[in-house]
Amino acid sequence: MKFPTTVKDHPVVEEALRRLDALGDPRFGQTLVRCLDDTLARTIRPMPDGTAFVVTGDIPAMWLRDSTTQMMPYLALLRDDAPLRNLVTAVMRRQFRQIERDPYANAFNAEPSGRAHDADDLCDDPWVWEEKYEVDSLAFPLLLAHRFWAATGLTDHLEDTARIARVVVAVWRREQDHEGRSAYRFVRQAGPPGDTLPNGGRGTPVARTGMTWSGFRPSDDACVHGYNVPANLCAAAALDGVADIARHLSDAALAADATLLAAELREGVRRHGTVRHADLGEIYAYEVDGHGNALLMDDANMPSLLSLPLVANIPGTDPLYRATRQFVLSPENPTWYRGSAAEGVGSPHTPAQHIWPIAIAVQGLTSDVAQDRLRALRVLIDTDAGTGAMHESFHKDDPRRFTRPWFSWANAMYAELALDVVGLGTRSLWATGESDRGEAQPV
């Protein structure tokens, strides 16, 4: 199957370019086309089985989370574009096969090549690049499947989505009792401390809370405490979509299972995942362990606390989110930096004083102020070091000091923000109810 390699002549993109050019800086539109085309032309590999393999950029593996976010901007372009719809469908089919093969793995090879981030890891499956278990790696493909349905009205993928959802629900249920029921271990002898789990690969001790355990964060760094709060809220939102799909398929059992588990995850966060801040009142913690320990921070990688309106069905006006957002975008958050070039959220995954373009895009996308979204877009083009592409991170005082010259997820987030700024993004699709599928819920 041949997939599109450019969107330059796509009518939605043409209209976006017209509106972006009216903002007075040709770089807005030029970067949008460059980011969208780069993903299509350089990261997509058609496979003999009709699926599509998607590399992250400068790493030759397919991440479940990254490949989802790389596809998200195209949801706004799918109406009347069969080749793009076929591409997203092929990516979803590949994701489902990967989850079916190993639901604890976060990244996969295109073939059973045995290539791996570290060949000495415990997992020896030649299809698996890395087996860092991350809750969001299972949540994001389910979100994509539901949003694809909402954007197109197509239902051919729903039976496969339901089948994989049962696998995911079983894993998340098992990991609600990680200490008692899970056989998962991750030990890496080489690399930094964030590349392995303590306690013989089991992770730090946790108590049962109703939340589901995660060994690693969306950054691929080890969790300090086993319950990652934004990942649990993202999982609950993914389960909302599963229940919606199951009802459409008249699968009452799956709908009930997904609805109940989503409620348990949210209740676990409500009871154990928040803390009292002296000035802001109740805010979300980033990680907790159920024993009373909590980590107050945020990470640029999604799902983050900042991104909850995008990935967790939480309104941007929600008081708990608003208070948490105020914390995240302040010096009290140890990963927030302000410099002469920009201010924003970084990650322990990259050097100190480095800000992530992904987080800048998320800050814009979660703002209800149009000028804030436009300001975020301008910061992104002003900090690309003249490359016309988004990087993993850049130094707060010198954007020429950046990590990862080719990072497709960051390019996708620029595209999402640019489309949103001119009213053509996916957020406007859900908000205006213009989905081809009439009963779609805002996401």
N, C-alpha and C positions, 0 to 999 in steps of 0.2 A: 504494500500500500504506500502511495506517495502522499506525503504531508506537505502543507504550505510552508514556505520558507520566508515569506514576507507578508506584511500587512499594510504596506505603503499605500496601496490603492483601495483599501477597505473603506467603505463609506463612513463608518463610525470614526475611524482614524482620521479620515480627511476632514470631517467636521470638528474633531478634537483639535487638529492642527490649525484650522481656521480660528477657533476660539482661543487657543493658546497664543497664536501669533498676535491676536488682538490685545494680549496682556503686555506686549511691548518688548519681549525678549525672544528672539528666534530659537534660542537654546532650549526653551521649554519643549517645543514640538520636535525639534531635531533629536533631543535625548529620548523622548517618548518613542519615536520610530526606531531609533537605534537599540533601545532596550528590548522592545517587543520583537524586532527582527533577529536580534542576537540569540534570544532563546530559541526561536524557531529554526534558525539556520545552523546553529552551532551546538546546541545541547540535545537535540532530539535525534534518536537513532531508531528508524523503523526496524522491527524484528520479524523474522520469518513466520512467527506464529500470529501475526496481526496485531501485536501489542507495540507499544513505543517505550523505549528505554530513555531516561532523561538524566544526564549528568548534571551535577551542581554547578559546573563551570570548570575550575582548574583541578578538580578531583574526579577521577574516572569512575565514580560509583553513583548509584541512584539512591538518594535518601527519600523515604516515604514522605516526610514532612516537606522537604525542600521541593520535591517534584509537584506536590500539591500547590504550594504557594507560587511556583513558577507558572502554573496554569491559571491561577485565579484571575489575572487581568483579562484573559481572553473570554471569560464568561460574558463580559459586556459586548463582545463582538460576534456571538454565536448565532444570533438570529439571521436566518437566510444565508448562512455560511456553512455548508455541509462539510467541506474539507477541514475546517477548524473543529467542528463538532466531532468528526471522525478522529481527529488527533486527541482531543481530550478523552474521548471514549477509550482509545487505545492506551492512553496513560493509565486510566482507571483500571483497565483489565490487567495491566502489568502490576499495578499496586496490589490488586486483589490476589494475584498469584504469589506475590512475594509474601504477603501476610499469611496466606495459607501455608506457605513453605515453612516460615519461622516467624511467629507473631512477636517474638522477643528481639528480633533483629531490627536495626534502624537503617541499614544501608546494604545494598546488594550489588552483585556483579551482573553484567549482561549475559554471561555464560558461566558454566561451572569451571571457572579458570583457576580457582584457589587463590586469587589475588585478595589481599587483606591489608588493612591498616597495620596490623601487627600479626604476623604469621604464628606467633606463639600464644595467641589468645586461646581460651578454652574451646570456643566454637571452631570446629574443623569442617563445617559444611562449605564445599567449594563455591556455592552460590552466594555466600554471605561475605560481604566486605567487613562488616562490623556488627557485633551483637550487643550493643549497648541498649538496654531496655528503657524506652522512653514512652510514657503514656501518650504523648502527643503524636508519636509516630503512627499510632493506631487511630487516633481521633481525626487527624487531618484528612486522610483519604475518605472517611465517612462524611465529613463536612463537604468535601468536593463533590461527592456523589449526590448529596441532597441539593446542593446549590446548582449543580448541572441540571438536575431535574427542574428546579425552579426557573432556571434561565431559558430552558428549551422546551419543556413539556415532554421530552422524550423519556420513555419508560423501559427501553430494552435492557438497561443496565441494572434495574431495580432488583431482579431476582438474585443476581450475583452479589449485589450490595447486601441483601438480607442474609445470604449464606455466609459472607465474610463477617457480617455484624454478629452472628451467633458465635463465631470464633473469638471476636473481640470481647463480647460480653463475658464469655467464659474466662478469658484471661483477667479481665478487670475484676471479676468476682473472686478468682483465686488470689489475686494480689491485694484484696481487701484484708486478707489474713496472710501477709507475707511471711511472718515468722513461723506460722503453723503449717502452711500448705504449699509454699513455693519452693521449687527445686532450682530456681534461677540463681546463678552465680556469675560474677564477672571479676576476673583477676587479670591484670596486665602488669608484667614485671617491669617493663621499660616505660619511660615517659613520665610526665608530671603526676602529682598526687590525684589530680582531677580525672585521670585516665583509668582509675581502678576503684574498686569498692573495698572498704575495710571489712574487718570481721570475717575473713576468709572468703571474701567476695559476696557476702550477704548484704552488706550495707550496715549503717548504724542501726541500733535497735529501735523498733517502733512498736507502739501499742495499736490495737484495733480502734478505728475511729469512724468507720463508714466510708472514708476515702480509699482510693486505690493507690498502691505503692508504686513509686518510680525509682529506678536505680540512677537514672541520668536526667539532666535537664534538657530543654530544647537546644542548648548550646553544645550538647554532647559532653558536658562536664558532669562529674559525679555530684549527686545531691548531697548536701550536708545533712539534711533530715529527709526521710523517705517519702513524705507527702508533699508534692509540689502543688501549691494551691492553684495557680493559673492553669496548670495542666488538668487538674481535676475538674475545674469549672468548664474548661474546653471539652473535656470528655462528656460532661453532662449535656452540653449543647449538641455534641455529635449524636448522643443518644436521643435527644429530642428529634433530630432528623431521622434516625433509625425508626423511632416509633411512628413518625409520619409516613415513612415508606412502608412499614409493616401494615399500617391501617389501610393504605392503598392496595396492598396485596392481600388483604383480608387474613393476615397472619396475626391472630389475636394473641397468641402466646408470646411472639417476639415483641409485639407492641407493649404488652404488659411487662415483660422482662426489662425492656429498655427504659420504660417510664419509671419503674420501681428503682432501678439502679441509678438513674439520673437523680431521682429524689434523694437517695441515700448519699450520693456524692455531695450534693448541695447541702444536705443536712450536716454531713461531716465537716464541710468547710465552715458552715455557720457556727457549729459548736466548738471546733478546734482550730480553725484556720484564720481567725482574726485576733487582733490584739488591741489594747487600749492605748492610744497615743495621747500624751499629755495635752497637746494643743489641738489636735485634729479630731479627737474622739476615736471611734472604732475604725480601724483600717485593716486591709488584708495583709497577712504575712506572706512572704514568698514561699517558705517551706516550714513545715512543722513535723513533729514526730509522735504526737499523741501523748507524750510524757510531760508536756508543759514547755518544751523548748521550741523557740520560734526564731526564724531568720528574717530580719527586716532588710529588704533590698528589692531590687528588680533587675532583670536581665534584658538586654536588647532583643534577644531571640524570642520569637512568638512560639507558643502562647506566653505572654508576659502579663503582668498586672496592668500595665498601660494599655495593652491590646484587648482587654476583656470585652469592650463593645463590638470588636471585630470578630471575635472567635468564641464568645461564651454566652451570647444572647442576653447580655447585661446592658441596659440602656446607659448611654453616656451621662444621663441626668441622675442616675442612681446615687443617693447620698454616700453610700459606702464606697462606691467607685470614685466619686468626686474627691472624697477625703484621701483615698489611697493615691489617686493621681497627683494630688497636691504634694504628698510625701515623695512620690517617685521623681517628680520634677523639681527636686530641691536638694540642697547640699546634704540633707540628712540621709538621702539614699547614697550609699557608698559607691555606686556605679554611675552617678550623675556628675558630669563635668561641665565647667564653663570656661571657655578660652577666648582668645581674640578672633578665632575663625568661626566658632559655633559653640552652642551648648546643647547638651542632650545626654542620653543614656548610653552607657557602654556595657561591658561584660567582663567578668573575670577570665573569660576565654581568650581575651586579647590584652595587649599591654595596658597598663594604667594610663589615664589621661586620653584614652582613645574613645571616640564617639562613633556609634553605628548609624549609617544611613537608614537602615531598617527602622531603628527607633525614631529617627526624625520623621520618616514617612508615617509611622504609626501615630506619633504625636499629632501630626496634621490630620490624619484620617479620623481620629477620635475627638477632634475639636468640633464644636458646633459654631465656630466663628470663621466665616469665610476668609477673612484676612489672615488668620492663623494658618489655614491650609495653604494659602498662597505663599506665605512667608516660609513655611517648611519646604515648599517646592523650590523656592529661590535658594534657600540654604543648600539644598541638595546639588543644584547645578553649580553653585559657587564653591563647593568643596570637593569637586570631582578631580582635582589636580589637573584639569585641562584634558582629561582622557575621554570625556563624553560618556563615562560609565560609572556605575556605583561600585564602591568597594565594600569590603567587610567592615572596616573601621578606618578612622583617620585621626591624627593627633589634633587635639582641640585648638592648638595654636598654629599648626602647619599641616594643611591637607595633603601636602606632597609626601608626608610620612604616613603611608597607608598600608593595610594588610590585605592580601588577596586581590590581585589585579583583575580577576575574573570571577565574579560571584553572582550567579544568575538570580538568586532569591532577592538580592538587593535591587537588581535591575527591575524585577517584577514589582517590587514595592514602589519604586519610582513611578512605574507605569500606572499602578492602581491610584496613586495620589494624583498624578497628572490628569487622568480621566475623571477623577472625582472633583477636582478643582473646577473643571468646566462642565460639570453636571452630566457626565456620560459614563461614570463608573458603576460598579456593581452595587455600591451602597444606594445610589439613587434608584436602581432597578428594584431592589427590595422595598425601599421606602415608598415608592409611588405605586406599588402593586401592579407594575406593567409586565409581570412575568407571563410567559405563555401558559403557565400552569396556574389557574385561577386561585387555588387554595393555598398557594405558597405563603409561608410565614416569613416575616422579616428576620433576617439573619445578620 
